[in-house]
Amino acid sequence: MIGGVEMEKKKETYQCQSVATCAYLYDPKRGDKKGKIPAGITFEELPEDWCCPGCGAKKDKFKCLGD
């Protein structure tokens, strides 16, 4: 808490970098319907076995793009 106001957890967008034709964006504001991930789940909170719904790449193939 800062000044009595709780800071909102930073929500960042990540882009799949595994293949040039994918470029899937994981946005925590939207979640991942195909993977049954509800909105509000940050990239760090995704299960370790979560894969890109576009190409099947693992989490380590994603790059943070910021807010």
Secondary structure as UniProt FT lines:
FT   TURN            3..4
FT   STRAND          13..16
FT   TURN            20..22
FT   STRAND          25..26
FT   TURN            28..30
FT   TURN            33..36
FT   TURN            39..40
FT   HELIX           43..45
FT   TURN            48..49
FT   TURN            53..55
FT   HELIX           59..61
FT   STRAND          62..66
//
